[in-house]
Amino acid sequence: MRRHHDMGGLDAGPVDPAEHDYTPWEKRVDAIVRLLAGKERRLITLDEHRRAMEDLGPGAYDELSYYERWISAITNILIEKGVISVEELGGKMEAVKARWQEARE
Amino acid sequence: MSARFIVGDRVRVRQAYPPGHVRTPYYVRGKEGVVSRMIAEHPNPEERAYGRDGLPPVPVYRVLFRQNDLWQDYQGPEGDTTELDIQEHWLGPLEEDGG
């Protein structure tokens, strides 16, 4: 079986070679990955990270942007390893959303 | 671990389609090539991808393929080649393979 991400040789449309700016959250995701994989922590390996991105499945793999794939994959690994719990993450996301809404009102 | 192949050996990539994290691209499986360089021994990323240590380290070889062998409809010059780094457990000697 050919896995979805293993697309070498398939027609994937044109590549956009233009440089683009990274948004602050994308830079933050990059930093988080480096901190998690760094030798002080070693909470994830880059091999695990890559595997977790492949395991996002065809829909997510195509629809998410590059750094959205990164953060989704890291999230899944940290939950698998018990570094964070689903409950904890869900609660935090709700809290951030509420704070954001308050700030806009 | 001692390396099973040396530079110049003709090899065939295993034609296998296991589930899980695999570092040998689909398009090169089952194809024949020539070992062009011994890269190093590395902990196996196919194991490390699942949180294990990937030991013992696996020899990794650079293997040269003819583009015409990889792609049925290749339009480029006859002598075009491509090189890929492939782990030892993905390679077999050409003669044992039987095609």
N, CA and C atoms of all chains as a GROMACS GRO file, in nm:
protein
  612
    1MET      N    1   0.084  -0.120   0.000
    1MET     CA    2   0.000   0.000   0.000
    1MET      C    3   0.088   0.125   0.000
    2ARG      N    4   0.054   0.218  -0.087
    2ARG     CA    5   0.126   0.344  -0.088
    2ARG      C    6   0.061   0.437   0.014
    3ARG      N    7   0.141   0.486   0.106
    3ARG     CA    8   0.083   0.577   0.205
    3ARG      C    9   0.073   0.718   0.146
    4HIS      N   10  -0.023   0.791   0.200
    4HIS     CA   11  -0.063   0.917   0.138
    4HIS      C   12   0.052   1.018   0.120
    5HIS      N   13   0.137   1.027   0.222
    5HIS     CA   14   0.244   1.127   0.217
    5HIS      C   15   0.356   1.088   0.121
    6ASP      N   16   0.361   0.961   0.084
    6ASP     CA   17   0.474   0.908   0.005
    6ASP      C   18   0.444   0.932  -0.143
    7MET      N   19   0.452   1.060  -0.184
    7MET     CA   20   0.396   1.101  -0.312
    7MET      C   21   0.500   1.128  -0.420
    8GLY      N   22   0.623   1.085  -0.398
    8GLY     CA   23   0.729   1.108  -0.497
    8GLY      C   24   0.688   1.056  -0.634
    9GLY      N   25   0.693   1.143  -0.736
    9GLY     CA   26   0.660   1.102  -0.871
    9GLY      C   27   0.515   1.127  -0.909
   10LEU      N   28   0.429   1.157  -0.813
   10LEU     CA   29   0.289   1.185  -0.846
   10LEU      C   30   0.274   1.332  -0.882
   11ASP      N   31   0.174   1.360  -0.962
   11ASP     CA   32   0.148   1.498  -1.001
   11ASP      C   33   0.090   1.573  -0.880
   12ALA      N   34   0.160   1.674  -0.835
   12ALA     CA   35   0.113   1.748  -0.717
   12ALA      C   36   0.097   1.896  -0.750
   13GLY      N   37   0.096   1.930  -0.878
   13GLY     CA   38   0.078   2.070  -0.916
   13GLY      C   39   0.207   2.148  -0.904
   14PRO      N   40   0.201   2.276  -0.938
   14PRO     CA   41   0.324   2.359  -0.937
   14PRO      C   42   0.371   2.390  -0.794
   15VAL      N   43   0.500   2.412  -0.781
   15VAL     CA   44   0.558   2.452  -0.653
   15VAL      C   45   0.573   2.604  -0.654
   16ASP      N   46   0.529   2.668  -0.547
   16ASP     CA   47   0.546   2.813  -0.536
   16ASP      C   48   0.682   2.841  -0.471
   17PRO      N   49   0.778   2.890  -0.551
   17PRO     CA   50   0.914   2.908  -0.498
   17PRO      C   51   0.934   3.040  -0.423
   18ALA      N   52   0.827   3.122  -0.412
   18ALA     CA   53   0.843   3.253  -0.348
   18ALA      C   54   0.868   3.238  -0.198
   19GLU      N   55   0.956   3.320  -0.146
   19GLU     CA   56   0.977   3.325  -0.001
   19GLU      C   57   0.853   3.385   0.064
   20HIS      N   58   0.810   3.330   0.176
   20HIS     CA   59   0.700   3.398   0.244
   20HIS      C   60   0.735   3.421   0.391
   21ASP      N   61   0.676   3.526   0.445
   21ASP     CA   62   0.704   3.558   0.584
   21ASP      C   63   0.632   3.460   0.675
   22TYR      N   64   0.692   3.434   0.788
   22TYR     CA   65   0.627   3.349   0.887
   22TYR      C   66   0.553   3.436   0.987
   23THR      N   67   0.436   3.389   1.027
   23THR     CA   68   0.360   3.463   1.128
   23THR      C   69   0.420   3.429   1.265
   24PRO      N   70   0.393   3.516   1.366
   24PRO     CA   71   0.449   3.489   1.499
   24PRO      C   72   0.414   3.350   1.553
   25TRP      N   73   0.290   3.303   1.530
   25TRP     CA   74   0.255   3.171   1.585
   25TRP      C   75   0.334   3.060   1.516
   26GLU      N   76   0.366   3.079   1.387
   26GLU     CA   77   0.445   2.976   1.317
   26GLU      C   78   0.587   2.968   1.372
   27LYS      N   79   0.642   3.086   1.400
   27LYS     CA   80   0.776   3.089   1.460
   27LYS      C   81   0.774   3.023   1.598
   28ARG      N   82   0.663   3.044   1.668
   28ARG     CA   83   0.653   2.986   1.801
   28ARG      C   84   0.646   2.833   1.793
   29VAL      N   85   0.573   2.783   1.695
   29VAL     CA   86   0.564   2.637   1.676
   29VAL      C   87   0.703   2.580   1.648
   30ASP      N   88   0.777   2.649   1.563
   30ASP     CA   89   0.912   2.605   1.531
   30ASP      C   90   0.997   2.598   1.658
   31ALA      N   91   0.985   2.702   1.740
   31ALA     CA   92   1.063   2.706   1.864
   31ALA      C   93   1.021   2.594   1.959
   32ILE      N   94   0.891   2.569   1.968
   32ILE     CA   95   0.841   2.464   2.058
   32ILE      C   96   0.900   2.328   2.019
   33VAL      N   97   0.900   2.299   1.888
   33VAL     CA   98   0.955   2.170   1.842
   33VAL      C   99   1.102   2.159   1.882
   34ARG      N  100   1.177   2.266   1.860
   34ARG     CA  101   1.321   2.260   1.894
   34ARG      C  102   1.343   2.242   2.045
   35LEU      N  103   1.259   2.307   2.123
   35LEU     CA  104   1.274   2.293   2.269
   35LEU      C  105   1.237   2.152   2.315
   36LEU      N  106   1.131   2.095   2.256
   36LEU     CA  107   1.089   1.961   2.296
   36LEU      C  108   1.192   1.855   2.255
   37ALA      N  109   1.255   1.876   2.138
   37ALA     CA  110   1.349   1.776   2.086
   37ALA      C  111   1.492   1.799   2.136
   38GLY      N  112   1.517   1.917   2.195
   38GLY     CA  113   1.652   1.952   2.238
   38GLY      C  114   1.707   1.860   2.345
   39LYS      N  115   1.839   1.862   2.360
   39LYS     CA  116   1.901   1.762   2.449
   39LYS      C  117   1.871   1.784   2.597
   40GLU      N  118   1.822   1.903   2.633
   40GLU     CA  119   1.783   1.925   2.773
   40GLU      C  120   1.656   1.848   2.807
   41ARG      N  121   1.568   1.831   2.708
   41ARG     CA  122   1.439   1.768   2.737
   41ARG      C  123   1.421   1.632   2.670
   42ARG      N  124   1.451   1.626   2.543
   42ARG     CA  125   1.431   1.502   2.465
   42ARG      C  126   1.292   1.442   2.484
   43LEU      N  127   1.190   1.526   2.479
   43LEU     CA  128   1.053   1.475   2.495
   43LEU      C  129   1.001   1.414   2.364
   44ILE      N  130   1.050   1.465   2.252
   44ILE     CA  131   1.015   1.402   2.125
   44ILE      C  132   1.142   1.391   2.040
   45THR      N  133   1.137   1.300   1.941
   45THR     CA  134   1.244   1.297   1.842
   45THR      C  135   1.185   1.347   1.710
   46LEU      N  136   1.274   1.391   1.621
   46LEU     CA  137   1.226   1.438   1.492
   46LEU      C  138   1.165   1.323   1.412
   47ASP      N  139   1.211   1.201   1.440
   47ASP     CA  140   1.151   1.084   1.372
   47ASP      C  141   1.007   1.064   1.418
   48GLU      N  142   0.984   1.082   1.548
   48GLU     CA  143   0.846   1.071   1.599
   48GLU      C  144   0.758   1.181   1.540
   49HIS      N  145   0.817   1.298   1.529
   49HIS     CA  146   0.743   1.412   1.476
   49HIS      C  147   0.698   1.384   1.332
   50ARG      N  148   0.794   1.333   1.255
   50ARG     CA  149   0.763   1.302   1.115
   50ARG      C  150   0.655   1.193   1.106
   51ARG      N  151   0.669   1.091   1.188
   51ARG     CA  152   0.571   0.981   1.189
   51ARG      C  153   0.432   1.035   1.225
   52ALA      N  154   0.427   1.124   1.326
   52ALA     CA  155   0.298   1.177   1.369
   52ALA      C  156   0.233   1.262   1.260
   53MET      N  157   0.314   1.330   1.179
   53MET     CA  158   0.257   1.406   1.067
   53MET      C  159   0.200   1.313   0.961
   54GLU      N  160   0.272   1.205   0.934
   54GLU     CA  161   0.221   1.107   0.837
   54GLU      C  162   0.089   1.047   0.886
   55ASP      N  163   0.080   1.028   1.017
   55ASP     CA  164  -0.039   0.965   1.075
   55ASP      C  165  -0.159   1.059   1.087
   56LEU      N  166  -0.142   1.186   1.048
   56LEU     CA  167  -0.256   1.276   1.052
   56LEU      C  168  -0.363   1.230   0.952
   57GLY      N  169  -0.323   1.156   0.850
   57GLY     CA  170  -0.418   1.103   0.753
   57GLY      C  171  -0.437   1.197   0.635
   58PRO      N  172  -0.489   1.144   0.523
   58PRO     CA  173  -0.499   1.219   0.397
   58PRO      C  174  -0.571   1.352   0.411
   59GLY      N  175  -0.686   1.358   0.476
   59GLY     CA  176  -0.761   1.484   0.485
   59GLY      C  177  -0.681   1.593   0.551
   60ALA      N  178  -0.635   1.567   0.672
   60ALA     CA  179  -0.561   1.667   0.747
   60ALA      C  180  -0.430   1.701   0.678
   61TYR      N  181  -0.366   1.600   0.624
   61TYR     CA  182  -0.236   1.622   0.559
   61TYR      C  183  -0.248   1.723   0.445
   62ASP      N  184  -0.358   1.716   0.370
   62ASP     CA  185  -0.377   1.807   0.256
   62ASP      C  186  -0.432   1.942   0.298
   63GLU      N  187  -0.518   1.942   0.399
   63GLU     CA  188  -0.590   2.066   0.432
   63GLU      C  189  -0.511   2.158   0.525
   64LEU      N  190  -0.432   2.101   0.612
   64LEU     CA  191  -0.359   2.184   0.708
   64LEU      C  192  -0.238   2.249   0.641
   65SER      N  193  -0.200   2.366   0.691
   65SER     CA  194  -0.079   2.430   0.641
   65SER      C  195   0.042   2.361   0.705
   66TYR      N  196   0.159   2.398   0.659
   66TYR     CA  197   0.283   2.335   0.706
   66TYR      C  198   0.293   2.336   0.859
   67TYR      N  199   0.282   2.454   0.919
   67TYR     CA  200   0.299   2.460   1.064
   67TYR      C  201   0.176   2.410   1.140
   68GLU      N  202   0.061   2.410   1.074
   68GLU     CA  203  -0.056   2.345   1.136
   68GLU      C  204  -0.032   2.195   1.148
   69ARG      N  205   0.032   2.138   1.045
   69ARG     CA  206   0.067   1.995   1.054
   69ARG      C  207   0.166   1.972   1.168
   70TRP      N  208   0.263   2.064   1.178
   70TRP     CA  209   0.364   2.049   1.284
   70TRP      C  210   0.298   2.047   1.421
   71ILE      N  211   0.214   2.147   1.450
   71ILE     CA  212   0.159   2.159   1.585
   71ILE      C  213   0.059   2.046   1.612
   72SER      N  214  -0.015   2.004   1.509
   72SER     CA  215  -0.109   1.892   1.530
   72SER      C  216  -0.033   1.765   1.566
   73ALA      N  217   0.078   1.743   1.496
   73ALA     CA  218   0.158   1.623   1.520
   73ALA      C  219   0.220   1.626   1.661
   74ILE      N  220   0.275   1.740   1.699
   74ILE     CA  221   0.336   1.751   1.832
   74ILE      C  222   0.232   1.727   1.940
   75THR      N  223   0.114   1.786   1.920
   75THR     CA  224   0.007   1.770   2.018
   75THR      C  225  -0.023   1.622   2.039
   76ASN      N  226  -0.037   1.548   1.928
   76ASN     CA  227  -0.069   1.406   1.940
   76ASN      C  228   0.041   1.328   2.012
   77ILE      N  229   0.166   1.361   1.984
   77ILE     CA  230   0.277   1.290   2.050
   77ILE      C  231   0.276   1.318   2.201
   78LEU      N  232   0.254   1.445   2.237
   78LEU     CA  233   0.258   1.480   2.379
   78LEU      C  234   0.142   1.416   2.455
   79ILE      N  235   0.028   1.400   2.388
   79ILE     CA  236  -0.084   1.330   2.451
   79ILE      C  237  -0.051   1.181   2.466
   80GLU      N  238   0.001   1.121   2.359
   80GLU     CA  239   0.040   0.979   2.364
   80GLU      C  240   0.137   0.951   2.479
   81LYS      N  241   0.231   1.045   2.499
   81LYS     CA  242   0.334   1.024   2.600
   81LYS      C  243   0.292   1.066   2.740
   82GLY      N  244   0.174   1.122   2.750
   82GLY     CA  245   0.125   1.162   2.882
   82GLY      C  246   0.188   1.290   2.933
   83VAL      N  247   0.253   1.367   2.844
   83VAL     CA  248   0.311   1.495   2.887
   83VAL      C  249   0.198   1.594   2.914
   84ILE      N  250   0.096   1.591   2.829
   84ILE     CA  251  -0.026   1.668   2.855
   84ILE      C  252  -0.145   1.572   2.841
   85SER      N  253  -0.256   1.609   2.904
   85SER     CA  254  -0.376   1.526   2.889
   85SER      C  255  -0.474   1.597   2.797
   86VAL      N  256  -0.565   1.520   2.739
   86VAL     CA  257  -0.666   1.576   2.650
   86VAL      C  258  -0.748   1.680   2.725
   87GLU      N  259  -0.782   1.645   2.848
   87GLU     CA  260  -0.862   1.733   2.935
   87GLU      C  261  -0.790   1.867   2.959
   88GLU      N  262  -0.665   1.856   2.993
   88GLU     CA  263  -0.583   1.974   3.022
   88GLU      C  264  -0.574   2.066   2.899
   89LEU      N  265  -0.548   2.004   2.785
   89LEU     CA  266  -0.534   2.081   2.661
   89LEU      C  267  -0.667   2.147   2.624
   90GLY      N  268  -0.776   2.068   2.631
   90GLY     CA  269  -0.908   2.121   2.596
   90GLY      C  270  -0.945   2.238   2.686
   91GLY      N  271  -0.917   2.224   2.816
   91GLY     CA  272  -0.948   2.330   2.912
   91GLY      C  273  -0.870   2.457   2.881
   92LYS      N  274  -0.744   2.438   2.848
   92LYS     CA  275  -0.658   2.553   2.818
   92LYS      C  276  -0.704   2.624   2.690
   93MET      N  277  -0.742   2.545   2.591
   93MET     CA  278  -0.788   2.605   2.465
   93MET      C  279  -0.915   2.687   2.487
   94GLU      N  280  -1.005   2.635   2.570
   94GLU     CA  281  -1.128   2.709   2.602
   94GLU      C  282  -1.094   2.839   2.675
   95ALA      N  283  -1.001   2.831   2.768
   95ALA     CA  284  -0.962   2.949   2.847
   95ALA      C  285  -0.901   3.057   2.757
   96VAL      N  286  -0.816   3.015   2.663
   96VAL     CA  287  -0.753   3.112   2.573
   96VAL      C  288  -0.857   3.176   2.484
   97LYS      N  289  -0.949   3.094   2.435
   97LYS     CA  290  -1.056   3.144   2.349
   97LYS      C  291  -1.141   3.249   2.424
   98ALA      N  292  -1.174   3.218   2.549
   98ALA     CA  293  -1.255   3.310   2.630
   98ALA      C  294  -1.180   3.442   2.652
   99ARG      N  295  -1.052   3.430   2.678
   99ARG     CA  296  -0.970   3.549   2.702
   99ARG      C  297  -0.966   3.636   2.575
  100TRP      N  298  -0.952   3.569   2.463
  100TRP     CA  299  -0.946   3.637   2.333
  100TRP      C  300  -1.076   3.710   2.305
  101GLN      N  301  -1.189   3.643   2.337
  101GLN     CA  302  -1.319   3.704   2.312
  101GLN      C  303  -1.342   3.825   2.404
  102GLU      N  304  -1.301   3.810   2.527
  102GLU     CA  305  -1.313   3.920   2.622
  102GLU      C  306  -1.236   4.043   2.573
  103ALA      N  307  -1.118   4.017   2.524
  103ALA     CA  308  -1.031   4.126   2.479
  103ALA      C  309  -1.092   4.200   2.360
  104ARG      N  310  -1.171   4.127   2.280
  104ARG     CA  311  -1.232   4.189   2.162
  104ARG      C  312  -1.358   4.266   2.194
  105GLU      N  313  -1.422   4.237   2.309
  105GLU     CA  314  -1.549   4.304   2.343
  105GLU      C  315  -1.528   4.443   2.401
  106MET      N  316   2.781  -0.349   1.412
  106MET     CA  317   2.729  -0.418   1.294
  106MET      C  318   2.823  -0.396   1.176
  107SER      N  319   2.853  -0.503   1.103
  107SER     CA  320   2.940  -0.484   0.987
  107SER      C  321   2.852  -0.466   0.863
  108ALA      N  322   2.901  -0.386   0.771
  108ALA     CA  323   2.823  -0.353   0.653
  108ALA      C  324   2.817  -0.473   0.558
  109ARG      N  325   2.702  -0.497   0.503
  109ARG     CA  326   2.680  -0.612   0.417
  109ARG      C  327   2.721  -0.585   0.272
  110PHE      N  328   2.721  -0.459   0.234
  110PHE     CA  329   2.753  -0.425   0.094
  110PHE      C  330   2.873  -0.331   0.088
  111ILE      N  331   2.940  -0.331  -0.026
  111ILE     CA  332   3.048  -0.236  -0.048
  111ILE      C  333   3.016  -0.154  -0.175
  112VAL      N  334   3.091  -0.045  -0.189
  112VAL     CA  335   3.071   0.042  -0.306
  112VAL      C  336   3.088  -0.040  -0.433
  113GLY      N  337   2.996  -0.025  -0.525
  113GLY     CA  338   3.001  -0.098  -0.651
  113GLY      C  339   2.908  -0.219  -0.655
  114ASP      N  340   2.859  -0.263  -0.539
  114ASP     CA  341   2.766  -0.377  -0.536
  114ASP      C  342   2.635  -0.340  -0.604
  115ARG      N  343   2.585  -0.435  -0.682
  115ARG     CA  344   2.452  -0.415  -0.741
  115ARG      C  345   2.349  -0.467  -0.640
  116VAL      N  346   2.249  -0.388  -0.620
  116VAL     CA  347   2.150  -0.422  -0.517
  116VAL      C  348   2.007  -0.403  -0.572
  117ARG      N  349   1.915  -0.468  -0.504
  117ARG     CA  350   1.774  -0.442  -0.535
  117ARG      C  351   1.704  -0.399  -0.406
  118VAL      N  352   1.624  -0.294  -0.418
  118VAL     CA  353   1.548  -0.246  -0.302
  118VAL      C  354   1.433  -0.345  -0.278
  119ARG      N  355   1.410  -0.378  -0.154
  119ARG     CA  356   1.300  -0.470  -0.120
  119ARG      C  357   1.167  -0.417  -0.173
  120GLN      N  358   1.092  -0.509  -0.231
  120GLN     CA  359   0.959  -0.470  -0.278
  120GLN      C  360   0.860  -0.504  -0.168
  121ALA      N  361   0.854  -0.416  -0.069
  121ALA     CA  362   0.770  -0.443   0.047
  121ALA      C  363   0.690  -0.318   0.079
  122TYR      N  364   0.572  -0.339   0.133
  122TYR     CA  365   0.483  -0.227   0.161
  122TYR      C  366   0.429  -0.237   0.302
  123PRO      N  367   0.520  -0.232   0.401
  123PRO     CA  368   0.475  -0.246   0.540
  123PRO      C  369   0.398  -0.122   0.585
  124PRO      N  370   0.310  -0.140   0.683
  124PRO     CA  371   0.247  -0.021   0.741
  124PRO      C  372   0.349   0.051   0.828
  125GLY      N  373   0.312   0.165   0.880
  125GLY     CA  374   0.403   0.233   0.973
  125GLY      C  375   0.497   0.330   0.903
  126HIS      N  376   0.592   0.381   0.980
  126HIS     CA  377   0.684   0.483   0.931
  126HIS      C  378   0.800   0.417   0.856
  127VAL      N  379   0.812   0.449   0.730
  127VAL     CA  380   0.910   0.385   0.642
  127VAL      C  381   0.991   0.493   0.572
  128ARG      N  382   1.122   0.474   0.563
  128ARG     CA  383   1.207   0.577   0.503
  128ARG      C  384   1.245   0.552   0.357
  129THR      N  385   1.202   0.442   0.303
  129THR     CA  386   1.235   0.413   0.164
  129THR      C  387   1.114   0.449   0.078
  130PRO      N  388   1.130   0.545  -0.014
  130PRO     CA  389   1.013   0.591  -0.089
  130PRO      C  390   0.950   0.480  -0.174
  131TYR      N  391   0.822   0.493  -0.192
  131TYR     CA  392   0.743   0.396  -0.269
  131TYR      C  393   0.802   0.374  -0.409
  132TYR      N  394   0.842   0.485  -0.474
  132TYR     CA  395   0.879   0.476  -0.615
  132TYR      C  396   1.008   0.398  -0.640
  133VAL      N  397   1.084   0.371  -0.534
  133VAL     CA  398   1.213   0.303  -0.554
  133VAL      C  399   1.208   0.156  -0.512
  134ARG      N  400   1.096   0.115  -0.452
  134ARG     CA  401   1.088  -0.023  -0.402
  134ARG      C  402   1.083  -0.122  -0.518
  135GLY      N  403   1.164  -0.225  -0.507
  135GLY     CA  404   1.172  -0.327  -0.612
  135GLY      C  405   1.269  -0.291  -0.723
  136LYS      N  406   1.327  -0.171  -0.718
  136LYS     CA  407   1.416  -0.126  -0.827
  136LYS      C  408   1.560  -0.166  -0.799
  137GLU      N  409   1.638  -0.177  -0.908
  137GLU     CA  410   1.779  -0.212  -0.890
  137GLU      C  411   1.869  -0.090  -0.906
  138GLY      N  412   1.979  -0.093  -0.830
  138GLY     CA  413   2.073   0.017  -0.834
  138GLY      C  414   2.212  -0.032  -0.795
  139VAL      N  415   2.303   0.064  -0.780
  139VAL     CA  416   2.442   0.032  -0.745
  139VAL      C  417   2.482   0.114  -0.623
  140VAL      N  418   2.545   0.049  -0.525
  140VAL     CA  419   2.593   0.121  -0.408
  140VAL      C  420   2.703   0.219  -0.450
  141SER      N  421   2.681   0.350  -0.426
  141SER     CA  422   2.781   0.448  -0.469
  141SER      C  423   2.862   0.502  -0.352
  142ARG      N  424   2.814   0.481  -0.231
  142ARG     CA  425   2.885   0.535  -0.114
  142ARG      C  426   2.829   0.474   0.013
  143MET      N  427   2.919   0.450   0.107
  143MET     CA  428   2.875   0.408   0.240
  143MET      C  429   2.857   0.537   0.320
  144ILE      N  430   2.739   0.561   0.372
  144ILE     CA  431   2.715   0.687   0.442
  144ILE      C  432   2.760   0.677   0.588
  145ALA      N  433   2.694   0.593   0.666
  145ALA     CA  434   2.724   0.581   0.809
  145ALA      C  435   2.630   0.477   0.867
  146GLU      N  436   2.648   0.450   0.995
  146GLU     CA  437   2.549   0.369   1.066
  146GLU      C  438   2.467   0.463   1.153
  147HIS      N  439   2.337   0.449   1.145
  147HIS     CA  440   2.249   0.537   1.222
  147HIS      C  441   2.148   0.456   1.300
  148PRO      N  442   2.110   0.503   1.420
  148PRO     CA  443   1.994   0.442   1.486
  148PRO      C  444   1.876   0.445   1.389
  149ASN      N  445   1.801   0.337   1.388
  149ASN     CA  446   1.697   0.320   1.288
  149ASN      C  447   1.578   0.415   1.309
  150PRO      N  448   1.560   0.511   1.216
  150PRO     CA  449   1.450   0.606   1.234
  150PRO      C  450   1.313   0.540   1.226
  151GLU      N  451   1.306   0.424   1.161
  151GLU     CA  452   1.178   0.354   1.150
  151GLU      C  453   1.134   0.299   1.286
  152GLU      N  454   1.230   0.280   1.377
  152GLU     CA  455   1.201   0.242   1.516
  152GLU      C  456   1.188   0.366   1.605
  153ARG      N  457   1.280   0.459   1.585
  153ARG     CA  458   1.278   0.582   1.666
  153ARG      C  459   1.147   0.659   1.649
  154ALA      N  460   1.084   0.642   1.535
  154ALA     CA  461   0.957   0.710   1.508
  154ALA      C  462   0.849   0.669   1.608
  155TYR      N  463   0.869   0.555   1.675
  155TYR     CA  464   0.770   0.506   1.772
  155TYR      C  465   0.821   0.514   1.916
  156GLY      N  466   0.924   0.595   1.938
  156GLY     CA  467   0.971   0.618   2.074
  156GLY      C  468   1.074   0.518   2.122
  157ARG      N  469   1.118   0.426   2.035
  157ARG     CA  470   1.222   0.331   2.075
  157ARG      C  471   1.359   0.385   2.035
  158ASP      N  472   1.466   0.316   2.083
  158ASP     CA  473   1.599   0.375   2.062
  158ASP      C  474   1.660   0.346   1.923
  159GLY      N  475   1.601   0.253   1.849
  159GLY     CA  476   1.649   0.227   1.714
  159GLY      C  477   1.784   0.157   1.709
  160LEU      N  478   1.823   0.093   1.820
  160LEU     CA  479   1.953   0.026   1.825
  160LEU      C  480   1.936  -0.124   1.804
  161PRO      N  481   2.034  -0.193   1.746
  161PRO     CA  482   2.163  -0.141   1.702
  161PRO      C  483   2.150  -0.051   1.578
  162PRO      N  484   2.252   0.035   1.556
  162PRO     CA  485   2.247   0.125   1.441
  162PRO      C  486   2.246   0.045   1.310
  163VAL      N  487   2.184   0.102   1.210
  163VAL     CA  488   2.172   0.035   1.080
  163VAL      C  489   2.261   0.106   0.977
  164PRO      N  490   2.340   0.030   0.900
  164PRO     CA  491   2.418   0.094   0.794
  164PRO      C  492   2.326   0.159   0.690
  165VAL      N  493   2.368   0.276   0.645
  165VAL     CA  494   2.294   0.349   0.542
  165VAL      C  495   2.386   0.367   0.422
  166TYR      N  496   2.334   0.336   0.304
  166TYR     CA  497   2.413   0.345   0.181
  166TYR      C  498   2.351   0.447   0.087
  167ARG      N  499   2.439   0.511   0.010
  167ARG     CA  500   2.387   0.589  -0.102
  167ARG      C  501   2.380   0.497  -0.222
  168VAL      N  502   2.266   0.492  -0.285
  168VAL     CA  503   2.247   0.400  -0.398
  168VAL      C  504   2.210   0.481  -0.522
  169LEU      N  505   2.276   0.446  -0.632
  169LEU     CA  506   2.257   0.515  -0.760
  169LEU      C  507   2.158   0.437  -0.846
  170PHE      N  508   2.058   0.505  -0.897
  170PHE     CA  509   1.957   0.442  -0.983
  170PHE      C  510   1.954   0.514  -1.118
  171ARG      N  511   1.921   0.438  -1.222
  171ARG     CA  512   1.898   0.503  -1.353
  171ARG      C  513   1.755   0.555  -1.354
  172GLN      N  514   1.741   0.679  -1.395
  172GLN     CA  515   1.607   0.737  -1.401
  172GLN      C  516   1.513   0.651  -1.486
  173ASN      N  517   1.567   0.595  -1.592
  173ASN     CA  518   1.485   0.510  -1.679
  173ASN      C  519   1.434   0.385  -1.608
  174ASP      N  520   1.506   0.341  -1.505
  174ASP     CA  521   1.459   0.225  -1.428
  174ASP      C  522   1.350   0.265  -1.329
  175LEU      N  523   1.355   0.392  -1.286
  175LEU     CA  524   1.259   0.436  -1.185
  175LEU      C  525   1.124   0.478  -1.244
  176TRP      N  526   1.131   0.539  -1.360
  176TRP     CA  527   1.009   0.599  -1.418
  176TRP      C  528   0.987   0.543  -1.558
  177GLN      N  529   0.873   0.478  -1.580
  177GLN     CA  530   0.841   0.418  -1.709
  177GLN      C  531   0.841   0.520  -1.821
  178ASP      N  532   0.789   0.640  -1.791
  178ASP     CA  533   0.771   0.740  -1.896
  178ASP      C  534   0.878   0.849  -1.889
  179TYR      N  535   0.997   0.812  -1.841
  179TYR     CA  536   1.101   0.914  -1.826
  179TYR      C  537   1.142   0.973  -1.961
  180GLN      N  538   1.140   1.107  -1.969
  180GLN     CA  539   1.164   1.176  -2.097
  180GLN      C  540   1.306   1.230  -2.109
  181GLY      N  541   1.382   1.230  -2.000
  181GLY     CA  542   1.515   1.294  -2.001
  181GLY      C  543   1.620   1.209  -2.071
  182PRO      N  544   1.743   1.260  -2.074
  182PRO     CA  545   1.853   1.186  -2.138
  182PRO      C  546   1.872   1.046  -2.078
  183GLU      N  547   1.916   0.955  -2.160
  183GLU     CA  548   1.934   0.814  -2.127
  183GLU      C  549   2.022   0.794  -2.002
  184GLY      N  550   2.127   0.876  -1.989
  184GLY     CA  551   2.222   0.855  -1.880
  184GLY      C  552   2.184   0.917  -1.747
  185ASP      N  553   2.068   0.976  -1.737
  185ASP     CA  554   2.029   1.043  -1.613
  185ASP      C  555   2.018   0.944  -1.496
  186THR      N  556   2.064   0.990  -1.380
  186THR     CA  557   2.060   0.904  -1.262
  186THR      C  558   2.003   0.983  -1.144
  187THR      N  559   1.971   0.912  -1.039
  187THR     CA  560   1.934   0.977  -0.913
  187THR      C  561   1.991   0.893  -0.800
  188GLU      N  562   2.023   0.959  -0.689
  188GLU     CA  563   2.080   0.887  -0.575
  188GLU      C  564   1.991   0.902  -0.453
  189LEU      N  565   1.979   0.794  -0.378
  189LEU     CA  566   1.900   0.795  -0.256
  189LEU      C  567   1.977   0.728  -0.144
  190ASP      N  568   1.959   0.778  -0.022
  190ASP     CA  569   2.018   0.711   0.095
  190ASP      C  570   1.920   0.605   0.144
  191ILE      N  571   1.966   0.481   0.151
  191ILE     CA  572   1.877   0.370   0.184
  191ILE      C  573   1.939   0.283   0.293
  192GLN      N  574   1.855   0.244   0.388
  192GLN     CA  575   1.902   0.162   0.499
  192GLN      C  576   1.924   0.018   0.453
  193GLU      N  577   2.022  -0.046   0.519
  193GLU     CA  578   2.064  -0.180   0.476
  193GLU      C  579   1.949  -0.281   0.472
  194HIS      N  580   1.859  -0.274   0.569
  194HIS     CA  581   1.752  -0.375   0.570
  194HIS      C  582   1.652  -0.359   0.456
  195TRP      N  583   1.666  -0.252   0.380
  195TRP     CA  584   1.583  -0.234   0.261
  195TRP      C  585   1.651  -0.285   0.134
  196LEU      N  586   1.774  -0.335   0.148
  196LEU     CA  587   1.850  -0.375   0.028
  196LEU      C  588   1.880  -0.524   0.028
  197GLY      N  589   1.881  -0.582  -0.091
  197GLY     CA  590   1.924  -0.720  -0.108
  197GLY      C  591   2.017  -0.727  -0.227
  198PRO      N  592   2.103  -0.831  -0.233
  198PRO     CA  593   2.189  -0.846  -0.350
  198PRO      C  594   2.103  -0.880  -0.472
  199LEU      N  595   2.148  -0.836  -0.588
  199LEU     CA  596   2.067  -0.853  -0.708
  199LEU      C  597   2.042  -1.000  -0.742
  200GLU      N  598   2.147  -1.084  -0.729
  200GLU     CA  599   2.133  -1.222  -0.777
  200GLU      C  600   2.040  -1.308  -0.690
  201GLU      N  601   2.034  -1.281  -0.561
  201GLU     CA  602   1.947  -1.361  -0.473
  201GLU      C  603   1.800  -1.331  -0.498
  202ASP      N  604   1.777  -1.219  -0.561
  202ASP     CA  605   1.643  -1.167  -0.570
  202ASP      C  606   1.555  -1.239  -0.671
  203GLY      N  607   1.615  -1.283  -0.781
  203GLY     CA  608   1.540  -1.355  -0.883
  203GLY      C  609   1.449  -1.264  -0.964
  204GLY      N  610   1.476  -1.136  -0.963
  204GLY     CA  611   1.399  -1.044  -1.047
  204GLY      C  612   1.281  -0.990  -0.974
   0.00000   0.00000   0.00000
